[in-house]
């Protein structure tokens, strides 16, 4: 048994309730854990139109909604905490709704110590038999959800304590002529006015808006429907507000986390350039375009010469500054249609789009080599600024000559790059090209 219920009276058998038979008012005990009646006195049986206690105990409640079950559980928790509750309930003893003010006391019953409510009819309330009116009465008083009824002009008819607390800052104010109590709740009153008109026109609906509550701006889902005034019969707006701020915050956080993961997977943290994963994901689009337009596409594999010595001499902070500068220089050379990526260490891949002949890609290679000839000034955390030099060994492959997918093209370009490395570095090599600079040497 839950320790918080240890203070409750435990009624073990029906025999302990003999004195309740002397009470002229209806009294019954409802077992929450089996969701059915556990006991009732003679007036209770008469109230339900039954002859024997077994008929009450065995009464079929399988048709009860989850909302009704939740309401009973909420009442039990309040009674267990406060000792007694008094609130309106709608019962259907003869198939017609009857609203009663009930007193409830929480107890434990039977050998299994089930949670239960002793229910006493406090008074009968004549509200008619319109379900909307009965729902309004039951929902208004004890729910923490905000419930308010408005006239079609947007003025409050009645609201529950939760709604009063949420919008208590609005009521002392003299609202502008173009605002109603309904629209004043919205962060954007004009939005509130439009929503009221739409709710009347569509006879209700569900929308989510930013609302101006006493706790600040909160995201509320508004469930609006049309009801009737229990006395005058006038049509009213019944609005229930659910605070979904935490849900929307959680969704935003999840989206941000997904975006961060996407960036980590597809972009290099040091240079901000796309990663190899990004290239592999988007390369089919580049290759399909080249094939469709009957053009070539170049894959350039770049390995920096002298970068390891920079890392070893000045450390990784200086090395990262060099990589960032190289990335910026490479990006400055390329056209918007081309793509550069860092694939790890001091290696880069460039996709050059719209290649009409080999001269197009060799021209780009020469520009890269020329751009990297200039010294790079970096900040040394341990001392003054330093200047370093790097060069680039570039291997080139062409689509579709050297492969039909990016992986094949990278292998060919990588092999061509190592040929440059073994021939003195700081140069480029285009596989199977008669015009290759290395071939001229």
Secondary structure as UniProt FT lines:
FT   HELIX           3..5
FT   TURN            6..7
FT   STRAND          10..11
FT   HELIX           14..22
FT   STRAND          27..31
FT   TURN            32..35
FT   STRAND          36..40
FT   HELIX           42..47
FT   TURN            48..49
FT   HELIX           53..57
FT   TURN            62..63
FT   HELIX           66..82
FT   STRAND          85..91
FT   TURN            93..94
FT   STRAND          98..109
FT   TURN            110..113
FT   STRAND          114..125
FT   HELIX           131..142
FT   STRAND          146..150
FT   TURN            152..153
FT   STRAND          156..159
FT   HELIX           161..166
FT   HELIX           168..171
FT   TURN            177..178
FT   HELIX           181..184
FT   HELIX           189..202
FT   STRAND          205..213
FT   TURN            214..215
FT   STRAND          216..228
FT   TURN            230..232
FT   STRAND          235..243
FT   HELIX           245..266
FT   TURN            269..271
FT   HELIX           276..292
FT   TURN            293..294
FT   STRAND          296..305
FT   HELIX           307..314
FT   HELIX           316..333
FT   TURN            336..337
FT   STRAND          339..344
FT   TURN            345..346
FT   STRAND          347..355
FT   HELIX           358..371
FT   TURN            372..373
FT   STRAND          376..378
FT   TURN            381..382
FT   STRAND          386..388
FT   STRAND          391..399
FT   TURN            400..402
FT   HELIX           406..421
FT   TURN            422..424
FT   STRAND          428..430
FT   TURN            431..432
FT   TURN            434..435
FT   HELIX           437..440
//
